[in-house]
């Protein structure tokens, strides 16, 4: 079973940056699409971004477009989410997910593997 572990969360002031990492223990990460989701206090889970493997397609939620960048290093079995110009509304637990599916990647139900999350807190 693929294991995903997020890291890089923390406390940052408005306008600051963080880079989240998602380390995968399996050897199938390179053939899987990767997504990031988040859950803010009192809110439902929200799609953030995804990146495919063979098609090299990235897609972002409108709320983070232009500020966040998703990337991956298949040789390291690691995905990344670079978050710039952070806002208090970005405060959430961020989850990394992976799937062998290549379509409908904005939906959490289409992901097979999940990390346990990393907390990102953006102060005013």
N, C-alpha and C positions, 0 to 999 in steps of 0.2 A: 504494500500500500504506500502511496506517495505521501510524504509528510512535508508540510509547508510551515515555515517559521518566519514570522514577520519581525522586523527590528527597525530601529531608527526613530521611533516615536519619542515624544518628549514635550516639553513646555517651550513655547516660543512666543515672542511678542508679535503683534500685528505688523505685517510687512516682512517678517522674517521668512526663512526657508528651512525645510527639512527634506531629507532624502530617506524614504522608506525602502527597505530591502525585503525580499521574499526569497528565502533559501529553500530549495527543494531537495529532498534526499533521494528521490527516485532517479532513474536514468531515462525516463520518458518525458522529462520536462520540455526538452527541445521540440517535441512533436505535439505539445499541448498549447492551447491558447491560455493566456493569463489575464485575469481581471482583478481590479481593485474595487471594493465596496466599502461603505462606511455606515456607521450607525451613530447618530448624534443623540444626546440625551433627550428622551421623550419623543423620539421620532423613529420611523420605520427605516429599515435598511435602504440605502441609496446607492445606486450605481455611480461609480466614479470614472473608470476608464478600462479599456481592454486593449490587448495587443495580440495579434495572431502570429503564427510561426511562418508558414510558407508564403503567405500573401503579404506579410509585412504591413499589415493594416493596423492603424491605431484609431481609436475613437474615444471621445471624451464627453462627459456630461457638460451641459451648457454652463453649469455653475463653476466649473473648474477650467474650462477651455481657455487657453492662453496663459494660464498660470501653472498648470501641472503638466508634466511630461512623463509618459510611461515608456519604459524600455526594458530590454532583457539582454542577458549575456548567457547564451545557451551553454557555452563552454564551462561556465561556473555554476550552471543550474540555478541561476539567480535572476529574479525580476526586480525592477526598481520603480519607484514612483517619486520623481522629483517634484517637490511642492514649493513654489515660489509665491511671494506676495500673499502670504497667508492672512486669513481673516478670522475673526472670532467664530463666524459661522462654519468654519472648517473644523472646528472642534468636534471630535468623534473618535470612536474606535475604528481603526482601519483594518480591513481584512483582505488578505491575498487569497485568490482562488485560481484553480486551474481546471481545464476541461479538454477532452479530446474533440469536442464539438467545435465547429468552425462558423456557425451561424447563430443568430439570436443571442449574442454574447452580453447583452445588457441585462439579461435576466439571471438572477442568482440561481434559479432552479436548474439551469443548464450547466452548472459547474459541479464537478465531482469531488474535488479536493479543496479543503479550506484550512487556512491557518487559524490560530486562536486569537489573533488580533493584536494590535499595538495602539496604545493611546496617544492621540495627538491633541494637545491643548494649546489654543491660541488666545493669549490674553490681550485685553484692550490696551 
